Amino acid sequence: MKSQQRKIPKLLGGARSWSIDIDLGQGGGRVQIAYTNENLAKSDYNRYKTLSAYQGHWIKGITYNEHAQE
């Protein structure tokens, strides 16, 4: 399983949101979960990364993203 963390510098300002993108491979598709709370996003990211499974499918890749809105 591959995992990544992408972070936008805080200098950009504006409203921020976070998301977790989960790739479930063939037959499972992709899932994107959006958050407005950074701590909740990080804890869910770490939990899914540790479990290596989501809704009965093995996780092929997981990405943690930060989004800045202007």
N, CA, C and O atoms as a GROMACS GRO file, in nm:
protein
  280
    1MET      N    1   0.084  -0.117   0.000
    1MET     CA    2   0.000   0.000   0.000
    1MET      C    3   0.089   0.124   0.000
    1MET      O    4   0.184   0.133   0.078
    2LYS      N    5   0.059   0.218  -0.088
    2LYS     CA    6   0.136   0.342  -0.089
    2LYS      C    7   0.055   0.451  -0.020
    2LYS      O    8  -0.068   0.451  -0.027
    3SER      N    9   0.123   0.543   0.045
    3SER     CA   10   0.055   0.654   0.112
    3SER      C   11   0.135   0.782   0.092
    3SER      O   12   0.257   0.779   0.078
    4GLN      N   13   0.063   0.893   0.091
    4GLN     CA   14   0.126   1.023   0.072
    4GLN      C   15   0.057   1.126   0.160
    4GLN      O   16  -0.058   1.109   0.198
    5GLN      N   17   0.130   1.233   0.193
    5GLN     CA   18   0.072   1.348   0.260
    5GLN      C   19   0.112   1.472   0.182
    5GLN      O   20   0.230   1.497   0.160
    6ARG      N   21   0.011   1.548   0.139
    6ARG     CA   22   0.037   1.673   0.068
    6ARG      C   23  -0.015   1.787   0.153
    6ARG      O   24  -0.128   1.783   0.200
    7LYS      N   25   0.067   1.891   0.172
    7LYS     CA   26   0.029   2.001   0.258
    7LYS      C   27   0.054   2.134   0.187
    7LYS      O   28   0.156   2.152   0.122
    8ILE      N   29  -0.041   2.225   0.200
    8ILE     CA   30  -0.030   2.359   0.142
    8ILE      C   31   0.029   2.451   0.249
    8ILE      O   32  -0.016   2.446   0.363
    9PRO      N   33   0.126   2.536   0.215
    9PRO     CA   34   0.184   2.626   0.314
    9PRO      C   35   0.078   2.717   0.377
    9PRO      O   36  -0.016   2.759   0.311
   10LYS      N   37   0.095   2.746   0.507
   10LYS     CA   38  -0.001   2.827   0.580
   10LYS      C   39  -0.001   2.973   0.535
   10LYS      O   40  -0.094   3.046   0.568
   11LEU      N   41   0.099   3.016   0.462
   11LEU     CA   42   0.107   3.155   0.416
   11LEU      C   43  -0.004   3.193   0.319
   11LEU      O   44  -0.033   3.311   0.302
   12LEU      N   45  -0.066   3.095   0.256
   12LEU     CA   46  -0.169   3.124   0.158
   12LEU      C   47  -0.298   3.174   0.221
   12LEU      O   48  -0.377   3.241   0.154
   13GLY      N   49  -0.323   3.144   0.349
   13GLY     CA   50  -0.441   3.193   0.420
   13GLY      C   51  -0.571   3.137   0.363
   13GLY      O   52  -0.570   3.038   0.289
   14GLY      N   53  -0.682   3.201   0.397
   14GLY     CA   54  -0.811   3.157   0.348
   14GLY      C   55  -0.864   3.038   0.425
   14GLY      O   56  -0.796   2.982   0.511
   15ALA      N   57  -0.987   2.999   0.394
   15ALA     CA   58  -1.049   2.883   0.458
   15ALA      C   59  -0.978   2.757   0.413
   15ALA      O   60  -0.935   2.745   0.298
   16ARG      N   61  -0.964   2.662   0.505
   16ARG     CA   62  -0.895   2.538   0.471
   16ARG      C   63  -0.988   2.420   0.494
   16ARG      O   64  -1.077   2.423   0.579
   17SER      N   65  -0.965   2.317   0.417
   17SER     CA   66  -1.033   2.190   0.436
   17SER      C   67  -0.933   2.080   0.408
   17SER      O   68  -0.827   2.104   0.349
   18TRP      N   69  -0.965   1.960   0.451
   18TRP     CA   70  -0.877   1.847   0.435
   18TRP      C   71  -0.955   1.732   0.376
   18TRP      O   72  -1.076   1.722   0.394
   19SER      N   73  -0.886   1.644   0.305
   19SER     CA   74  -0.955   1.528   0.250
   19SER      C   75  -0.862   1.407   0.252
   19SER      O   76  -0.739   1.418   0.254
   20ILE      N   77  -0.926   1.293   0.253
   20ILE     CA   78  -0.855   1.165   0.243
   20ILE      C   79  -0.906   1.098   0.116
   20ILE      O   80  -1.027   1.079   0.100
   21ASP      N   81  -0.816   1.062   0.026
   21ASP     CA   82  -0.851   0.990  -0.096
   21ASP      C   83  -0.805   0.846  -0.077
   21ASP      O   84  -0.688   0.820  -0.050
   22ILE      N   85  -0.899   0.753  -0.093
   22ILE     CA   86  -0.869   0.611  -0.074
   22ILE      C   87  -0.892   0.538  -0.206
   22ILE      O   88  -1.001   0.544  -0.264
   23ASP      N   89  -0.788   0.469  -0.253
   23ASP     CA   90  -0.798   0.387  -0.375
   23ASP      C   91  -0.819   0.243  -0.332
   23ASP      O   92  -0.734   0.184  -0.266
   24LEU      N   93  -0.934   0.186  -0.371
   24LEU     CA   94  -0.968   0.050  -0.333
   24LEU      C   95  -0.938  -0.051  -0.443
   24LEU      O   96  -0.970  -0.169  -0.431
   25GLY      N   97  -0.876  -0.005  -0.551
   25GLY     CA   98  -0.837  -0.096  -0.658
   25GLY      C   99  -0.955  -0.138  -0.745
   25GLY      O  100  -1.062  -0.079  -0.741
   26GLN      N  101  -0.932  -0.242  -0.822
   26GLN     CA  102  -1.032  -0.295  -0.914
   26GLN      C  103  -1.155  -0.343  -0.837
   26GLN      O  104  -1.143  -0.418  -0.740
   27GLY      N  105  -1.272  -0.299  -0.879
   27GLY     CA  106  -1.396  -0.343  -0.815
   27GLY      C  107  -1.437  -0.259  -0.697
   27GLY      O  108  -1.555  -0.258  -0.661
   28GLY      N  109  -1.345  -0.189  -0.634
   28GLY     CA  110  -1.378  -0.109  -0.518
   28GLY      C  111  -1.392   0.039  -0.549
   28GLY      O  112  -1.469   0.110  -0.484
   29GLY      N  113  -1.318   0.086  -0.649
   29GLY     CA  114  -1.324   0.226  -0.689
   29GLY      C  115  -1.241   0.317  -0.600
   29GLY      O  116  -1.145   0.274  -0.537
   30ARG      N  117  -1.281   0.444  -0.596
   30ARG     CA  118  -1.211   0.544  -0.517
   30ARG      C  119  -1.311   0.611  -0.423
   30ARG      O  120  -1.429   0.627  -0.457
   31VAL      N  121  -1.263   0.650  -0.305
   31VAL     CA  122  -1.346   0.718  -0.206
   31VAL      C  123  -1.273   0.845  -0.166
   31VAL      O  124  -1.152   0.844  -0.143
   32GLN      N  125  -1.348   0.956  -0.157
   32GLN     CA  126  -1.291   1.080  -0.105
   32GLN      C  127  -1.376   1.124   0.014
   32GLN      O  128  -1.498   1.136   0.003
   33ILE      N  129  -1.310   1.145   0.128
   33ILE     CA  130  -1.377   1.189   0.249
   33ILE      C  131  -1.325   1.329   0.280
   33ILE      O  132  -1.204   1.348   0.294
   34ALA      N  133  -1.415   1.428   0.292
   34ALA     CA  134  -1.378   1.567   0.316
   34ALA      C  135  -1.402   1.605   0.462
   34ALA      O  136  -1.498   1.560   0.523
   35TYR      N  137  -1.313   1.688   0.517
   35TYR     CA  138  -1.319   1.731   0.656
   35TYR      C  139  -1.299   1.882   0.666
   35TYR      O  140  -1.235   1.943   0.581
   36THR      N  141  -1.355   1.941   0.770
   36THR     CA  142  -1.328   2.081   0.803
   36THR      C  143  -1.244   2.090   0.930
   36THR      O  144  -1.205   2.200   0.971
   37ASN      N  145  -1.217   1.977   0.993
   37ASN     CA  146  -1.138   1.971   1.116
   37ASN      C  147  -1.009   1.894   1.088
   37ASN      O  148  -1.013   1.777   1.052
   38GLU      N  149  -0.895   1.960   1.105
   38GLU     CA  150  -0.766   1.898   1.072
   38GLU      C  151  -0.735   1.778   1.161
   38GLU      O  152  -0.685   1.676   1.112
   39ASN      N  153  -0.763   1.788   1.290
   39ASN     CA  154  -0.732   1.678   1.381
   39ASN      C  155  -0.812   1.552   1.347
   39ASN      O  156  -0.759   1.441   1.351
   40LEU      N  157  -0.938   1.569   1.315
   40LEU     CA  158  -1.022   1.455   1.277
   40LEU      C  159  -0.972   1.392   1.147
   40LEU      O  160  -0.970   1.270   1.134
   41ALA      N  161  -0.933   1.477   1.052
   41ALA     CA  162  -0.881   1.425   0.924
   41ALA      C  163  -0.753   1.345   0.945
   41ALA      O  164  -0.738   1.236   0.889
   42LYS      N  165  -0.662   1.397   1.027
   42LYS     CA  166  -0.536   1.326   1.052
   42LYS      C  167  -0.559   1.195   1.126
   42LYS      O  168  -0.496   1.094   1.094
   43SER      N  169  -0.649   1.195   1.224
   43SER     CA  170  -0.673   1.071   1.299
   43SER      C  171  -0.740   0.965   1.212
   43SER      O  172  -0.707   0.847   1.222
   44ASP      N  173  -0.834   1.006   1.126
   44ASP     CA  174  -0.896   0.909   1.035
   44ASP      C  175  -0.795   0.857   0.933
   44ASP      O  176  -0.796   0.738   0.900
   45TYR      N  177  -0.709   0.945   0.882
   45TYR     CA  178  -0.605   0.904   0.787
   45TYR      C  179  -0.516   0.796   0.851
   45TYR      O  180  -0.490   0.692   0.791
   46ASN      N  181  -0.470   0.823   0.972
   46ASN     CA  182  -0.383   0.726   1.041
   46ASN      C  183  -0.457   0.596   1.071
   46ASN      O  184  -0.398   0.489   1.063
   47ARG      N  185  -0.585   0.604   1.105
   47ARG     CA  186  -0.664   0.485   1.134
   47ARG      C  187  -0.681   0.398   1.009
   47ARG      O  188  -0.661   0.277   1.014
   48TYR      N  189  -0.719   0.462   0.897
   48TYR     CA  190  -0.737   0.384   0.773
   48TYR      C  191  -0.605   0.327   0.723
   48TYR      O  192  -0.601   0.216   0.671
   49LYS      N  193  -0.497   0.404   0.739
   49LYS     CA  194  -0.365   0.357   0.697
   49LYS      C  195  -0.324   0.234   0.779
   49LYS      O  196  -0.265   0.141   0.726
   50THR      N  197  -0.354   0.235   0.908
   50THR     CA  198  -0.321   0.123   0.995
   50THR      C  199  -0.408   0.001   0.965
   50THR      O  200  -0.359  -0.112   0.962
   51LEU      N  201  -0.539   0.024   0.944
   51LEU     CA  202  -0.630  -0.087   0.917
   51LEU      C  203  -0.604  -0.154   0.783
   51LEU      O  204  -0.620  -0.275   0.770
   52SER      N  205  -0.564  -0.076   0.683
   52SER     CA  206  -0.538  -0.124   0.546
   52SER      C  207  -0.663  -0.177   0.477
   52SER      O  208  -0.653  -0.247   0.376
   53ALA      N  209  -0.782  -0.144   0.531
   53ALA     CA  210  -0.907  -0.190   0.470
   53ALA      C  211  -1.015  -0.083   0.492
   53ALA      O  212  -1.013  -0.010   0.591
   54TYR      N  213  -1.108  -0.075   0.396
   54TYR     CA  214  -1.220   0.018   0.405
   54TYR      C  215  -1.343  -0.051   0.348
   54TYR      O  216  -1.343  -0.092   0.231
   55GLN      N  217  -1.448  -0.065   0.428
   55GLN     CA  218  -1.574  -0.126   0.386
   55GLN      C  219  -1.555  -0.262   0.320
   55GLN      O  220  -1.621  -0.292   0.219
   56GLY      N  221  -1.468  -0.344   0.374
   56GLY     CA  222  -1.449  -0.480   0.324
   56GLY      C  223  -1.355  -0.492   0.204
   56GLY      O  224  -1.340  -0.601   0.150
   57HIS      N  225  -1.292  -0.381   0.162
   57HIS     CA  226  -1.197  -0.383   0.050
   57HIS      C  227  -1.058  -0.345   0.102
   57HIS      O  228  -1.045  -0.258   0.188
   58TRP      N  229  -0.956  -0.409   0.048
   58TRP     CA  230  -0.820  -0.372   0.083
   58TRP      C  231  -0.787  -0.237   0.022
   58TRP      O  232  -0.826  -0.208  -0.091
   59ILE      N  233  -0.716  -0.154   0.096
   59ILE     CA  234  -0.675  -0.022   0.047
   59ILE      C  235  -0.548  -0.038  -0.035
   59ILE      O  236  -0.446  -0.087   0.015
   60LYS      N  237  -0.553   0.003  -0.161
   60LYS     CA  238  -0.436  -0.004  -0.250
   60LYS      C  239  -0.350   0.121  -0.236
   60LYS      O  240  -0.228   0.114  -0.254
   61GLY      N  241  -0.410   0.236  -0.205
   61GLY     CA  242  -0.337   0.361  -0.186
   61GLY      C  243  -0.423   0.458  -0.107
   61GLY      O  244  -0.545   0.457  -0.118
   62ILE      N  245  -0.358   0.543  -0.026
   62ILE     CA  246  -0.430   0.642   0.053
   62ILE      C  247  -0.351   0.772   0.053
   62ILE      O  248  -0.229   0.771   0.066
   63THR      N  249  -0.422   0.884   0.038
   63THR     CA  250  -0.358   1.015   0.030
   63THR      C  251  -0.428   1.113   0.122
   63THR      O  252  -0.551   1.117   0.127
   64TYR      N  253  -0.351   1.190   0.196
   64TYR     CA  254  -0.403   1.296   0.284
   64TYR      C  255  -0.374   1.429   0.216
   64TYR      O  256  -0.260   1.457   0.181
   65ASN      N  257  -0.478   1.511   0.197
   65ASN     CA  258  -0.462   1.638   0.125
   65ASN      C  259  -0.516   1.755   0.206
   65ASN      O  260  -0.615   1.742   0.277
   66GLU      N  261  -0.449   1.869   0.194
   66GLU     CA  262  -0.497   1.994   0.252
   66GLU      C  263  -0.537   2.086   0.140
   66GLU      O  264  -0.463   2.100   0.042
   67HIS      N  265  -0.652   2.152   0.152
   67HIS     CA  266  -0.702   2.241   0.048
   67HIS      C  267  -0.720   2.380   0.107
   67HIS      O  268  -0.779   2.396   0.214
   68ALA      N  269  -0.670   2.481   0.037
   68ALA     CA  270  -0.690   2.620   0.077
   68ALA      C  271  -0.791   2.682  -0.020
   68ALA      O  272  -0.778   2.669  -0.142
   69GLN      N  273  -0.890   2.748   0.035
   69GLN     CA  274  -0.991   2.814  -0.048
   69GLN      C  275  -0.975   2.965  -0.033
   69GLN      O  276  -0.954   3.016   0.077
   70GLU      N  277  -0.984   3.034  -0.144
   70GLU     CA  278  -0.964   3.180  -0.142
   70GLU      C  279  -1.094   3.254  -0.138
   70GLU      O  280  -1.094   3.378  -0.136
   0.00000   0.00000   0.00000
